[in-house]
Amino acid sequence: MAEQMTDPRLAELVKELYTAKQNEEVAKKARVAIEERIAALVPTAENGSKTVDSGVMKVTVKRANSYKIDDEAEFARAFPTLVKQIPAKWEIDVKAYEAEREKDSPLYHDASDHVAVTPKKVSVTLKV
């Protein structure tokens, strides 16, 4: 169960956030609709871009396709000339790193010289 807070400033800020989120969604839908109308007026290749001067400012319209394989292994076996292997990306195991930090281990001290830790954006979720 959520902790009850009676600070009237919090209640007011929550109302403001709720209204801002509603306005943001309306604005996003309007922006997307306008972008689609602009894109309809500026012909481009299926996978390409074009910049034009509208008389007010320059606008660039980019079009691209997304490609997804349903069964990567099967596709690679059947069509080897149509695939390329992308090198793996190394990511930190946050749970393991934090566990070493909690233990204040030598491993943590050695590794921490190579890891930049920055706070993420605070997330605020409203539940009605």
MOPAC internal coordinates of N, CA, C and O (Angstrom, degrees):
PM7 1SCF
backbone

  N    0.0000 0     0.00 0     0.00 0    0    0    0
  C    1.4553 1     0.00 0     0.00 0    1    0    0
  C    1.5230 1   108.46 1     0.00 0    2    1    0
  O    1.2310 1   120.90 1   -37.97 1    3    2    1
  N    1.3166 1   115.88 1   142.03 1    3    2    1
  C    1.4632 1   121.40 1  -177.89 1    5    3    2
  C    1.5282 1   110.90 1   -74.06 1    6    5    3
  O    1.2310 1   121.66 1   -35.67 1    7    6    5
  N    1.3141 1   114.42 1   144.33 1    7    6    5
  C    1.4613 1   120.77 1   176.84 1    9    7    6
  C    1.5293 1   109.32 1   -69.33 1   10    9    7
  O    1.2310 1   120.02 1   -45.06 1   11   10    9
  N    1.3072 1   117.57 1   134.94 1   11   10    9
  C    1.4704 1   122.98 1   179.13 1   13   11   10
  C    1.5221 1   109.71 1   -83.53 1   14   13   11
  O    1.2310 1   120.65 1   -53.02 1   15   14   13
  N    1.3470 1   116.36 1   126.98 1   15   14   13
  C    1.4677 1   121.26 1   175.28 1   17   15   14
  C    1.5182 1   107.64 1  -122.64 1   18   17   15
  O    1.2310 1   120.17 1   -51.02 1   19   18   17
  N    1.3159 1   117.28 1   128.98 1   19   18   17
  C    1.4631 1   121.01 1  -174.22 1   21   19   18
  C    1.5211 1   112.99 1  -104.89 1   22   21   19
  O    1.2310 1   119.48 1  -170.07 1   23   22   21
  N    1.3117 1   118.61 1     9.93 1   23   22   21
  C    1.4644 1   121.52 1   179.48 1   25   23   22
  C    1.5330 1   108.84 1   -64.34 1   26   25   23
  O    1.2310 1   119.44 1   -62.61 1   27   26   25
  N    1.3436 1   118.67 1   117.39 1   27   26   25
  C    1.4677 1   120.85 1  -177.56 1   29   27   26
  C    1.5339 1   112.43 1   -62.59 1   30   29   27
  O    1.2310 1   119.83 1   154.73 1   31   30   29
  N    1.3346 1   117.94 1   -25.27 1   31   30   29
  C    1.4727 1   120.17 1   178.01 1   33   31   30
  C    1.5177 1   110.18 1   -64.86 1   34   33   31
  O    1.2310 1   120.58 1   142.35 1   35   34   33
  N    1.3376 1   116.50 1   -37.65 1   35   34   33
  C    1.4627 1   120.47 1   179.48 1   37   35   34
  C    1.5232 1   110.09 1   -65.32 1   38   37   35
  O    1.2310 1   120.44 1   134.55 1   39   38   37
  N    1.3251 1   116.76 1   -45.45 1   39   38   37
  C    1.4652 1   120.55 1   179.90 1   41   39   38
  C    1.5235 1   110.80 1   -59.91 1   42   41   39
  O    1.2310 1   120.13 1   139.20 1   43   42   41
  N    1.3175 1   117.36 1   -40.80 1   43   42   41
  C    1.4657 1   121.23 1  -179.92 1   45   43   42
  C    1.5305 1   110.83 1   -67.19 1   46   45   43
  O    1.2310 1   120.48 1   137.23 1   47   46   45
  N    1.3185 1   116.69 1   -42.77 1   47   46   45
  C    1.4670 1   120.33 1   178.90 1   49   47   46
  C    1.5257 1   111.65 1   -65.00 1   50   49   47
  O    1.2310 1   120.44 1   142.77 1   51   50   49
  N    1.3447 1   116.76 1   -37.23 1   51   50   49
  C    1.4643 1   120.37 1   177.87 1   53   51   50
  C    1.5276 1   110.11 1   -63.59 1   54   53   51
  O    1.2310 1   120.35 1   138.34 1   55   54   53
  N    1.3255 1   116.94 1   -41.66 1   55   54   53
  C    1.4696 1   120.48 1   177.57 1   57   55   54
  C    1.5250 1   110.36 1   -62.80 1   58   57   55
  O    1.2310 1   120.45 1   136.55 1   59   58   57
  N    1.3390 1   116.74 1   -43.45 1   59   58   57
  C    1.4650 1   121.09 1   179.18 1   61   59   58
  C    1.5281 1   110.86 1   -62.47 1   62   61   59
  O    1.2310 1   120.34 1   137.80 1   63   62   61
  N    1.3385 1   116.96 1   -42.20 1   63   62   61
  C    1.4590 1   120.65 1   178.98 1   65   63   62
  C    1.5159 1   110.73 1   -63.77 1   66   65   63
  O    1.2310 1   120.10 1   136.75 1   67   66   65
  N    1.3204 1   117.42 1   -43.25 1   67   66   65
  C    1.4622 1   121.51 1   179.40 1   69   67   66
  C    1.5310 1   110.53 1   -59.24 1   70   69   67
  O    1.2310 1   120.61 1   134.38 1   71   70   69
  N    1.3199 1   116.44 1   -45.62 1   71   70   69
  C    1.4644 1   121.00 1   179.04 1   73   71   70
  C    1.5295 1   110.51 1   -64.35 1   74   73   71
  O    1.2310 1   120.13 1   137.24 1   75   74   73
  N    1.3318 1   117.36 1   -42.76 1   75   74   73
  C    1.4642 1   121.33 1  -179.88 1   77   75   74
  C    1.5251 1   110.59 1   -62.66 1   78   77   75
  O    1.2310 1   120.12 1   139.65 1   79   78   77
  N    1.3332 1   117.38 1   -40.35 1   79   78   77
  C    1.4602 1   120.84 1   179.49 1   81   79   78
  C    1.5324 1   110.69 1   -65.88 1   82   81   79
  O    1.2310 1   120.27 1   140.80 1   83   82   81
  N    1.3250 1   117.09 1   -39.20 1   83   82   81
  C    1.4645 1   120.12 1   177.10 1   85   83   82
  C    1.5280 1   109.93 1   -63.93 1   86   85   83
  O    1.2310 1   120.46 1   134.66 1   87   86   85
  N    1.3377 1   116.73 1   -45.34 1   87   86   85
  C    1.4641 1   121.01 1   179.31 1   89   87   86
  C    1.5185 1   111.04 1   -63.21 1   90   89   87
  O    1.2310 1   120.57 1   142.02 1   91   90   89
  N    1.3277 1   116.52 1   -37.98 1   91   90   89
  C    1.4576 1   121.74 1   179.66 1   93   91   90
  C    1.5230 1   110.74 1   -62.92 1   94   93   91
  O    1.2310 1   120.18 1   137.93 1   95   94   93
  N    1.3213 1   117.26 1   -42.07 1   95   94   93
  C    1.4610 1   121.13 1   179.66 1   97   95   94
  C    1.5222 1   110.91 1   -65.50 1   98   97   95
  O    1.2310 1   120.29 1   138.27 1   99   98   97
  N    1.3243 1   117.05 1   -41.73 1   99   98   97
  C    1.4645 1   121.08 1   177.33 1  101   99   98
  C    1.5288 1   109.75 1   -63.07 1  102  101   99
  O    1.2310 1   120.54 1   135.45 1  103  102  101
  N    1.3342 1   116.57 1   -44.55 1  103  102  101
  C    1.4627 1   121.09 1  -179.73 1  105  103  102
  C    1.5319 1   110.92 1   -64.13 1  106  105  103
  O    1.2310 1   120.15 1   141.46 1  107  106  105
  N    1.3327 1   117.32 1   -38.54 1  107  106  105
  C    1.4663 1   120.50 1   179.94 1  109  107  106
  C    1.5246 1   110.47 1   -64.32 1  110  109  107
  O    1.2310 1   120.51 1   135.54 1  111  110  109
  N    1.3332 1   116.63 1   -44.46 1  111  110  109
  C    1.4726 1   120.35 1   178.84 1  113  111  110
  C    1.5204 1   110.40 1   -61.81 1  114  113  111
  O    1.2310 1   120.23 1   138.63 1  115  114  113
  N    1.3279 1   117.17 1   -41.37 1  115  114  113
  C    1.4607 1   121.16 1   178.60 1  117  115  114
  C    1.5282 1   110.61 1   -64.91 1  118  117  115
  O    1.2310 1   120.46 1   136.76 1  119  118  117
  N    1.3441 1   116.72 1   -43.24 1  119  118  117
  C    1.4708 1   120.81 1  -179.66 1  121  119  118
  C    1.5269 1   110.44 1   -61.75 1  122  121  119
  O    1.2310 1   120.06 1   134.31 1  123  122  121
  N    1.3213 1   117.50 1   -45.69 1  123  122  121
  C    1.4615 1   121.34 1  -178.94 1  125  123  122
  C    1.5314 1   110.18 1   -62.69 1  126  125  123
  O    1.2310 1   120.09 1   138.03 1  127  126  125
  N    1.3119 1   117.44 1   -41.97 1  127  126  125
  C    1.4659 1   120.97 1   179.20 1  129  127  126
  C    1.5257 1   110.74 1   -63.17 1  130  129  127
  O    1.2310 1   120.07 1   138.47 1  131  130  129
  N    1.3279 1   117.48 1   -41.53 1  131  130  129
  C    1.4684 1   121.34 1   178.55 1  133  131  130
  C    1.5263 1   110.37 1   -66.02 1  134  133  131
  O    1.2310 1   120.48 1   137.99 1  135  134  133
  N    1.3379 1   116.68 1   -42.01 1  135  134  133
  C    1.4720 1   120.13 1   177.81 1  137  135  134
  C    1.5231 1   111.09 1   -59.94 1  138  137  135
  O    1.2310 1   119.99 1   139.50 1  139  138  137
  N    1.3183 1   117.62 1   -40.50 1  139  138  137
  C    1.4673 1   121.07 1   178.48 1  141  139  138
  C    1.5235 1   111.17 1   -64.46 1  142  141  139
  O    1.2310 1   120.21 1   141.35 1  143  142  141
  N    1.3293 1   117.20 1   -38.65 1  143  142  141
  C    1.4667 1   120.91 1   178.25 1  145  143  142
  C    1.5219 1   111.00 1   -67.42 1  146  145  143
  O    1.2310 1   120.34 1   139.76 1  147  146  145
  N    1.3346 1   116.96 1   -40.24 1  147  146  145
  C    1.4645 1   120.87 1   177.22 1  149  147  146
  C    1.5285 1   109.37 1   -64.48 1  150  149  147
  O    1.2310 1   120.09 1   134.13 1  151  150  149
  N    1.3297 1   117.44 1   -45.87 1  151  150  149
  C    1.4601 1   121.64 1  -179.64 1  153  151  150
  C    1.5199 1   111.64 1   -59.60 1  154  153  151
  O    1.2310 1   120.20 1   146.27 1  155  154  153
  N    1.3279 1   117.23 1   -33.73 1  155  154  153
  C    1.4623 1   120.91 1   178.53 1  157  155  154
  C    1.5282 1   111.62 1   -67.84 1  158  157  155
  O    1.2310 1   120.18 1   154.99 1  159  158  157
  N    1.3351 1   117.26 1   -25.01 1  159  158  157
  C    1.4638 1   121.13 1  -178.98 1  161  159  158
  C    1.5283 1   113.55 1   -89.29 1  162  161  159
  O    1.2310 1   120.19 1   164.42 1  163  162  161
  N    1.3399 1   117.25 1   -15.58 1  163  162  161
  C    1.4690 1   120.94 1  -176.51 1  165  163  162
  C    1.5236 1   108.45 1  -116.33 1  166  165  163
  O    1.2310 1   120.37 1   -79.91 1  167  166  165
  N    1.3390 1   116.90 1   100.09 1  167  166  165
  C    1.4616 1   119.05 1  -179.11 1  169  167  166
  C    1.5319 1   111.42 1   -70.20 1  170  169  167
  O    1.2310 1   121.00 1   -43.41 1  171  170  169
  N    1.3125 1   115.69 1   136.59 1  171  170  169
  C    1.4603 1   121.92 1   176.07 1  173  171  170
  C    1.5181 1   108.38 1  -141.29 1  174  173  171
  O    1.2310 1   121.15 1   -12.86 1  175  174  173
  N    1.3162 1   115.41 1   167.14 1  175  174  173
  C    1.4561 1   120.21 1   175.56 1  177  175  174
  C    1.5263 1   109.20 1   -66.80 1  178  177  175
  O    1.2310 1   121.07 1   -16.59 1  179  178  177
  N    1.3275 1   115.56 1   163.41 1  179  178  177
  C    1.4629 1   120.90 1   179.97 1  181  179  178
  C    1.5297 1   111.06 1   -58.07 1  182  181  179
  O    1.2310 1   120.44 1   140.73 1  183  182  181
  N    1.3094 1   116.76 1   -39.27 1  183  182  181
  C    1.4646 1   122.71 1   175.45 1  185  183  182
  C    1.5216 1   106.70 1  -124.73 1  186  185  183
  O    1.2310 1   120.68 1   -95.88 1  187  186  185
  N    1.3203 1   116.31 1    84.12 1  187  186  185
  C    1.4551 1   119.47 1  -178.48 1  189  187  186
  C    1.5070 1   111.53 1  -171.01 1  190  189  187
  O    1.2310 1   121.19 1     2.47 1  191  190  189
  N    1.3254 1   115.33 1  -177.53 1  191  190  189
  C    1.4558 1   120.11 1   178.60 1  193  191  190
  C    1.5141 1   109.45 1  -141.65 1  194  193  191
  O    1.2310 1   121.53 1   -20.63 1  195  194  193
  N    1.3120 1   114.68 1   159.37 1  195  194  193
  C    1.4566 1   120.92 1   179.32 1  197  195  194
  C    1.5171 1   107.92 1  -148.37 1  198  197  195
  O    1.2310 1   120.88 1   -46.20 1  199  198  197
  N    1.3262 1   115.93 1   133.80 1  199  198  197
  C    1.4549 1   121.81 1   176.79 1  201  199  198
  C    1.5174 1   107.97 1  -110.32 1  202  201  199
  O    1.2310 1   120.84 1   -47.87 1  203  202  201
  N    1.3179 1   116.01 1   132.13 1  203  202  201
  C    1.4679 1   121.45 1   178.14 1  205  203  202
  C    1.5256 1   108.45 1  -131.88 1  206  205  203
  O    1.2310 1   121.60 1   -21.98 1  207  206  205
  N    1.3311 1   114.54 1   158.02 1  207  206  205
  C    1.4647 1   120.39 1   176.24 1  209  207  206
  C    1.5165 1   107.27 1   -98.20 1  210  209  207
  O    1.2310 1   120.46 1   -61.78 1  211  210  209
  N    1.3094 1   116.72 1   118.22 1  211  210  209
  C    1.4645 1   121.43 1  -176.56 1  213  211  210
  C    1.5207 1   112.65 1   -81.09 1  214  213  211
  O    1.2310 1   120.39 1   172.05 1  215  214  213
  N    1.3341 1   116.86 1    -7.95 1  215  214  213
  C    1.4502 1   120.66 1  -173.12 1  217  215  214
  C    1.5158 1   111.05 1    95.86 1  218  217  215
  O    1.2310 1   120.88 1   159.25 1  219  218  217
  N    1.3192 1   115.92 1   -20.75 1  219  218  217
  C    1.4636 1   121.84 1   176.45 1  221  219  218
  C    1.5252 1   108.76 1  -105.75 1  222  221  219
  O    1.2310 1   121.21 1   133.43 1  223  222  221
  N    1.3240 1   115.30 1   -46.57 1  223  222  221
  C    1.4664 1   122.61 1   175.92 1  225  223  222
  C    1.5156 1   108.52 1  -163.42 1  226  225  223
  O    1.2310 1   120.80 1   -12.39 1  227  226  225
  N    1.3189 1   116.07 1   167.61 1  227  226  225
  C    1.4584 1   120.51 1   177.89 1  229  227  226
  C    1.5196 1   109.13 1   -76.92 1  230  229  227
  O    1.2310 1   121.11 1   -33.99 1  231  230  229
  N    1.3246 1   115.48 1   146.01 1  231  230  229
  C    1.4572 1   121.38 1   177.87 1  233  231  230
  C    1.5263 1   107.67 1  -135.29 1  234  233  231
  O    1.2310 1   121.08 1   -42.42 1  235  234  233
  N    1.3156 1   115.54 1   137.58 1  235  234  233
  C    1.4610 1   121.42 1   178.08 1  237  235  234
  C    1.5195 1   109.19 1  -115.27 1  238  237  235
  O    1.2310 1   121.48 1   -49.39 1  239  238  237
  N    1.3184 1   114.77 1   130.61 1  239  238  237
  C    1.4616 1   121.70 1   176.62 1  241  239  238
  C    1.5216 1   107.06 1  -111.82 1  242  241  239
  O    1.2310 1   120.81 1   -54.70 1  243  242  241
  N    1.3256 1   116.05 1   125.30 1  243  242  241
  C    1.4664 1   121.76 1   179.47 1  245  243  242
  C    1.5163 1   108.71 1  -118.83 1  246  245  243
  O    1.2310 1   121.57 1   -44.36 1  247  246  245
  N    1.3141 1   114.61 1   135.64 1  247  246  245
  C    1.4622 1   120.17 1   175.34 1  249  247  246
  C    1.5257 1   107.87 1  -124.42 1  250  249  247
  O    1.2310 1   120.85 1   -37.78 1  251  250  249
  N    1.3142 1   115.99 1   142.22 1  251  250  249
  C    1.4547 1   120.97 1   177.94 1  253  251  250
  C    1.5216 1   109.12 1  -155.43 1  254  253  251
  O    1.2310 1   121.27 1   -23.81 1  255  254  253
  N    1.3016 1   115.17 1   156.19 1  255  254  253
  C    1.4618 1   121.12 1   176.27 1  257  255  254
  C    1.5203 1   109.07 1  -105.11 1  258  257  255
  O    1.2310 1   121.22 1   -27.68 1  259  258  257
  N    1.3011 1   115.27 1   152.32 1  259  258  257
  C    1.4598 1   122.20 1   174.97 1  261  259  258
  C    1.5218 1   106.78 1  -109.51 1  262  261  259
  O    1.2310 1   120.22 1   -43.05 1  263  262  261
  N    1.3179 1   117.18 1   136.95 1  263  262  261
  C    1.4571 1   121.97 1  -178.40 1  265  263  262
  C    1.5176 1   109.66 1  -119.90 1  266  265  263
  O    1.2310 1   120.44 1   -51.62 1  267  266  265
  N    1.3395 1   116.77 1   128.38 1  267  266  265
  C    1.4617 1   120.96 1   178.97 1  269  267  266
  C    1.5195 1   107.85 1  -134.83 1  270  269  267
  O    1.2310 1   121.33 1   -46.51 1  271  270  269
  N    1.3201 1   115.05 1   133.49 1  271  270  269
  C    1.4563 1   121.45 1   179.45 1  273  271  270
  C    1.5284 1   107.99 1   -95.04 1  274  273  271
  O    1.2310 1   120.46 1   -46.24 1  275  274  273
  N    1.3414 1   116.72 1   133.76 1  275  274  273
  C    1.4609 1   119.21 1  -177.86 1  277  275  274
  C    1.5272 1   112.26 1   -72.57 1  278  277  275
  O    1.2310 1   119.32 1   138.97 1  279  278  277
  N    1.3210 1   118.91 1   -41.03 1  279  278  277
  C    1.4685 1   122.23 1   178.57 1  281  279  278
  C    1.5200 1   107.04 1  -131.10 1  282  281  279
  O    1.2310 1   120.63 1   -84.30 1  283  282  281
  N    1.3225 1   116.41 1    95.70 1  283  282  281
  C    1.4609 1   121.83 1  -171.68 1  285  283  282
  C    1.5239 1   112.52 1   -60.05 1  286  285  283
  O    1.2310 1   119.89 1   135.38 1  287  286  285
  N    1.3093 1   117.82 1   -44.62 1  287  286  285
  C    1.4679 1   120.95 1  -177.61 1  289  287  286
  C    1.5274 1   110.47 1   -64.18 1  290  289  287
  O    1.2310 1   120.01 1   133.66 1  291  290  289
  N    1.3192 1   117.58 1   -46.34 1  291  290  289
  C    1.4555 1   121.87 1  -179.99 1  293  291  290
  C    1.5287 1   110.75 1   -63.97 1  294  293  291
  O    1.2310 1   120.33 1   137.09 1  295  294  293
  N    1.3066 1   116.98 1   -42.91 1  295  294  293
  C    1.4680 1   121.50 1   179.42 1  297  295  294
  C    1.5291 1   109.97 1   -61.57 1  298  297  295
  O    1.2310 1   120.41 1   135.86 1  299  298  297
  N    1.3332 1   116.82 1   -44.14 1  299  298  297
  C    1.4662 1   121.23 1  -179.34 1  301  299  298
  C    1.5249 1   110.94 1   -62.98 1  302  301  299
  O    1.2310 1   120.04 1   141.88 1  303  302  301
  N    1.3403 1   117.54 1   -38.12 1  303  302  301
  C    1.4712 1   120.48 1   177.78 1  305  303  302
  C    1.5278 1   110.83 1   -68.86 1  306  305  303
  O    1.2310 1   120.37 1   137.60 1  307  306  305
  N    1.3220 1   116.90 1   -42.40 1  307  306  305
  C    1.4618 1   120.95 1  -175.58 1  309  307  306
  C    1.5273 1   113.18 1   -77.40 1  310  309  307
  O    1.2310 1   120.45 1   147.87 1  311  310  309
  N    1.3280 1   116.74 1   -32.13 1  311  310  309
  C    1.4652 1   120.56 1  -174.56 1  313  311  310
  C    1.5324 1   110.43 1  -133.94 1  314  313  311
  O    1.2310 1   119.60 1  -115.44 1  315  314  313
  N    1.3198 1   118.36 1    64.56 1  315  314  313
  C    1.4664 1   120.49 1  -173.81 1  317  315  314
  C    1.5281 1   114.19 1   -61.54 1  318  317  315
  O    1.2310 1   119.83 1   154.87 1  319  318  317
  N    1.3113 1   117.93 1   -25.13 1  319  318  317
  C    1.4705 1   119.36 1  -179.62 1  321  319  318
  C    1.5277 1   112.49 1   -80.08 1  322  321  319
  O    1.2310 1   120.49 1   171.86 1  323  322  321
  N    1.3145 1   116.66 1    -8.14 1  323  322  321
  C    1.4683 1   120.39 1  -178.64 1  325  323  322
  C    1.5219 1   113.19 1  -103.91 1  326  325  323
  O    1.2310 1   120.07 1  -170.39 1  327  326  325
  N    1.3347 1   117.48 1     9.61 1  327  326  325
  C    1.4587 1   119.99 1  -179.24 1  329  327  326
  C    1.5233 1   110.39 1  -126.05 1  330  329  327
  O    1.2310 1   121.23 1   -24.59 1  331  330  329
  N    1.3121 1   115.25 1   155.41 1  331  330  329
  C    1.4592 1   121.68 1   171.75 1  333  331  330
  C    1.5137 1   107.26 1  -139.62 1  334  333  331
  O    1.2310 1   121.15 1   -35.04 1  335  334  333
  N    1.3089 1   115.40 1   144.96 1  335  334  333
  C    1.4580 1   119.69 1  -179.75 1  337  335  334
  C    1.5108 1   108.74 1   -90.48 1  338  337  335
  O    1.2310 1   121.14 1   -49.72 1  339  338  337
  N    1.3120 1   115.43 1   130.28 1  339  338  337
  C    1.4563 1   121.29 1   178.88 1  341  339  338
  C    1.5234 1   107.58 1   -93.79 1  342  341  339
  O    1.2310 1   120.11 1   -48.25 1  343  342  341
  N    1.3163 1   117.40 1   131.75 1  343  342  341
  C    1.4720 1   119.27 1   179.70 1  345  343  342
  C    1.5267 1   111.33 1   -57.56 1  346  345  343
  O    1.2310 1   121.67 1   -35.01 1  347  346  345
  N    1.3276 1   114.41 1   144.99 1  347  346  345
  C    1.4646 1   119.96 1   179.68 1  349  347  346
  C    1.5218 1   109.95 1   -68.23 1  350  349  347
  O    1.2310 1   121.03 1   -31.83 1  351  350  349
  N    1.2960 1   115.64 1   148.17 1  351  350  349
  C    1.4562 1   122.13 1   177.26 1  353  351  350
  C    1.5250 1   107.07 1  -104.81 1  354  353  351
  O    1.2310 1   120.74 1   -47.94 1  355  354  353
  N    1.3099 1   116.18 1   132.06 1  355  354  353
  C    1.4521 1   120.63 1   178.38 1  357  355  354
  C    1.5209 1   109.69 1   -86.10 1  358  357  355
  O    1.2310 1   121.14 1   -46.97 1  359  358  357
  N    1.3253 1   115.42 1   133.03 1  359  358  357
  C    1.4558 1   121.10 1   176.59 1  361  359  358
  C    1.5166 1   108.87 1  -127.82 1  362  361  359
  O    1.2310 1   121.13 1   -30.86 1  363  362  361
  N    1.2975 1   115.43 1   149.14 1  363  362  361
  C    1.4638 1   119.83 1   179.37 1  365  363  362
  C    1.5282 1   109.54 1   -73.92 1  366  365  363
  O    1.2310 1   120.63 1   -38.64 1  367  366  365
  N    1.3037 1   116.40 1   141.36 1  367  366  365
  C    1.4589 1   122.01 1   173.10 1  369  367  366
  C    1.5318 1   105.53 1   -84.90 1  370  369  367
  O    1.2310 1   120.62 1   -82.80 1  371  370  369
  N    1.3141 1   116.42 1    97.20 1  371  370  369
  C    1.4660 1   121.80 1  -172.65 1  373  371  370
  C    1.5235 1   111.22 1   -60.22 1  374  373  371
  O    1.2310 1   119.90 1   138.39 1  375  374  373
  N    1.3244 1   117.80 1   -41.61 1  375  374  373
  C    1.4658 1   119.97 1  -179.31 1  377  375  374
  C    1.5250 1   110.70 1   -62.34 1  378  377  375
  O    1.2310 1   120.43 1   135.82 1  379  378  377
  N    1.3313 1   116.79 1   -44.18 1  379  378  377
  C    1.4673 1   120.17 1   179.59 1  381  379  378
  C    1.5276 1   110.64 1   -66.11 1  382  381  379
  O    1.2310 1   120.62 1   138.30 1  383  382  381
  N    1.3262 1   116.41 1   -41.70 1  383  382  381
  C    1.4655 1   120.96 1  -179.97 1  385  383  382
  C    1.5300 1   110.50 1   -62.29 1  386  385  383
  O    1.2310 1   120.87 1   133.35 1  387  386  385
  N    1.3308 1   115.94 1   -46.65 1  387  386  385
  C    1.4635 1   120.42 1   179.64 1  389  387  386
  C    1.5289 1   111.69 1   -65.84 1  390  389  387
  O    1.2310 1   120.06 1   144.80 1  391  390  389
  N    1.3313 1   117.50 1   -35.20 1  391  390  389
  C    1.4677 1   120.55 1   177.26 1  393  391  390
  C    1.5300 1   109.92 1   -63.86 1  394  393  391
  O    1.2310 1   120.17 1   139.01 1  395  394  393
  N    1.3353 1   117.28 1   -40.99 1  395  394  393
  C    1.4653 1   120.89 1   177.65 1  397  395  394
  C    1.5280 1   110.54 1   -67.37 1  398  397  395
  O    1.2310 1   120.77 1   144.39 1  399  398  397
  N    1.3230 1   116.14 1   -35.61 1  399  398  397
  C    1.4718 1   119.77 1   177.61 1  401  399  398
  C    1.5207 1   110.40 1   -64.69 1  402  401  399
  O    1.2310 1   120.60 1   136.85 1  403  402  401
  N    1.3354 1   116.47 1   -43.15 1  403  402  401
  C    1.4679 1   121.20 1   179.12 1  405  403  402
  C    1.5285 1   111.25 1   -61.07 1  406  405  403
  O    1.2310 1   120.63 1   143.38 1  407  406  405
  N    1.3272 1   116.39 1   -36.62 1  407  406  405
  C    1.4731 1   120.92 1   179.19 1  409  407  406
  C    1.5296 1   111.44 1   -79.02 1  410  409  407
  O    1.2310 1   120.79 1   168.89 1  411  410  409
  N    1.3576 1   116.10 1   -11.11 1  411  410  409
  C    1.4616 1   121.40 1  -176.96 1  413  411  410
  C    1.5364 1   109.93 1    54.73 1  414  413  411
  O    1.2310 1   121.65 1  -136.26 1  415  414  413
  N    1.3337 1   114.45 1    43.74 1  415  414  413
  C    1.4627 1   120.49 1  -173.40 1  417  415  414
  C    1.5311 1   112.30 1   -79.93 1  418  417  415
  O    1.2310 1   120.45 1   -20.19 1  419  418  417
  N    1.3171 1   116.75 1   159.81 1  419  418  417
  C    1.4655 1   120.22 1   174.40 1  421  419  418
  C    1.5308 1   111.83 1   -59.95 1  422  421  419
  O    1.2310 1   120.74 1   144.58 1  423  422  421
  N    1.3306 1   116.19 1   -35.42 1  423  422  421
  C    1.4639 1   120.31 1   177.48 1  425  423  422
  C    1.5330 1   110.23 1   -58.39 1  426  425  423
  O    1.2310 1   120.96 1   134.19 1  427  426  425
  N    1.3278 1   115.77 1   -45.81 1  427  426  425
  C    1.4659 1   119.92 1   178.02 1  429  427  426
  C    1.5267 1   110.68 1   -59.89 1  430  429  427
  O    1.2310 1   120.12 1   133.16 1  431  430  429
  N    1.3343 1   117.37 1   -46.84 1  431  430  429
  C    1.4646 1   120.53 1  -177.85 1  433  431  430
  C    1.5204 1   111.46 1   -62.04 1  434  433  431
  O    1.2310 1   119.93 1   141.57 1  435  434  433
  N    1.3258 1   117.73 1   -38.43 1  435  434  433
  C    1.4630 1   120.67 1   177.61 1  437  435  434
  C    1.5322 1   110.68 1   -68.79 1  438  437  435
  O    1.2310 1   120.84 1   135.08 1  439  438  437
  N    1.3330 1   116.00 1   -44.92 1  439  438  437
  C    1.4684 1   120.49 1  -176.41 1  441  439  438
  C    1.5231 1   112.10 1   -71.26 1  442  441  439
  O    1.2310 1   120.13 1   146.77 1  443  442  441
  N    1.3211 1   117.35 1   -33.23 1  443  442  441
  C    1.4712 1   120.21 1  -174.59 1  445  443  442
  C    1.5280 1   112.67 1   -63.58 1  446  445  443
  O    1.2310 1   120.37 1   159.20 1  447  446  445
  N    1.3348 1   116.89 1   -20.80 1  447  446  445
  C    1.4622 1   119.50 1   175.88 1  449  447  446
  C    1.5256 1   111.92 1   -68.38 1  450  449  447
  O    1.2310 1   120.73 1   163.81 1  451  450  449
  N    1.3341 1   116.20 1   -16.19 1  451  450  449
  C    1.4649 1   121.51 1  -175.19 1  453  451  450
  C    1.5304 1   112.55 1  -113.49 1  454  453  451
  O    1.2310 1   120.17 1  -172.85 1  455  454  453
  N    1.3213 1   117.28 1     7.15 1  455  454  453
  C    1.4618 1   121.01 1  -175.83 1  457  455  454
  C    1.5346 1   109.38 1  -124.08 1  458  457  455
  O    1.2310 1   120.99 1   -54.35 1  459  458  457
  N    1.3149 1   115.72 1   125.65 1  459  458  457
  C    1.4663 1   120.57 1   174.68 1  461  459  458
  C    1.5272 1   107.42 1   -98.64 1  462  461  459
  O    1.2310 1   120.48 1   -56.71 1  463  462  461
  N    1.3109 1   116.68 1   123.29 1  463  462  461
  C    1.4646 1   121.78 1   179.51 1  465  463  462
  C    1.5182 1   107.49 1  -112.65 1  466  465  463
  O    1.2310 1   120.83 1   -59.49 1  467  466  465
  N    1.3297 1   116.02 1   120.51 1  467  466  465
  C    1.4627 1   121.29 1   178.93 1  469  467  466
  C    1.5249 1   108.48 1  -129.44 1  470  469  467
  O    1.2310 1   120.15 1   -32.89 1  471  470  469
  N    1.3200 1   117.31 1   147.11 1  471  470  469
  C    1.4733 1   119.29 1  -178.94 1  473  471  470
  C    1.5260 1   110.79 1   -70.12 1  474  473  471
  O    1.2310 1   121.18 1   -38.79 1  475  474  473
  N    1.3080 1   115.36 1   141.21 1  475  474  473
  C    1.4601 1   120.90 1   173.84 1  477  475  474
  C    1.5186 1   108.79 1   -80.02 1  478  477  475
  O    1.2310 1   120.98 1   -12.04 1  479  478  477
  N    1.3360 1   115.73 1   167.96 1  479  478  477
  C    1.4531 1   120.91 1   175.49 1  481  479  478
  C    1.5273 1   108.43 1   -62.09 1  482  481  479
  O    1.2310 1   121.17 1   -43.40 1  483  482  481
  N    1.3129 1   115.36 1   136.60 1  483  482  481
  C    1.4590 1   120.41 1   178.14 1  485  483  482
  C    1.5247 1   109.08 1   -66.30 1  486  485  483
  O    1.2310 1   120.82 1   -44.76 1  487  486  485
  N    1.2966 1   116.03 1   135.24 1  487  486  485
  C    1.4531 1   120.92 1   179.59 1  489  487  486
  C    1.5254 1   109.73 1  -101.85 1  490  489  487
  O    1.2310 1   120.81 1   -48.88 1  491  490  489
  N    1.3177 1   116.05 1   131.12 1  491  490  489
  C    1.4662 1   121.48 1   176.29 1  493  491  490
  C    1.5071 1   107.27 1  -124.12 1  494  493  491
  O    1.2310 1   120.20 1   -59.54 1  495  494  493
  N    1.3175 1   117.21 1   120.46 1  495  494  493
  C    1.4508 1   122.31 1  -178.72 1  497  495  494
  C    1.5249 1   109.29 1  -115.29 1  498  497  495
  O    1.2310 1   120.93 1   -44.93 1  499  498  497
  N    1.3163 1   115.82 1   135.07 1  499  498  497
  C    1.4614 1   120.88 1   177.07 1  501  499  498
  C    1.5130 1   109.34 1  -102.38 1  502  501  499
  O    1.2310 1   120.59 1   -43.82 1  503  502  501
  N    1.3171 1   116.47 1   136.18 1  503  502  501
  C    1.4676 1   122.04 1   174.49 1  505  503  502
  C    1.5178 1   107.30 1  -122.51 1  506  505  503
  O    1.2310 1   121.37 1   -58.24 1  507  506  505
  N    1.2989 1   114.99 1   121.76 1  507  506  505
  C    1.4555 1   120.47 1  -177.80 1  509  507  506
  C    1.4987 1   109.96 1   -91.44 1  510  509  507
  O    1.2310 1   120.10 1   180.00 1  511  510  509

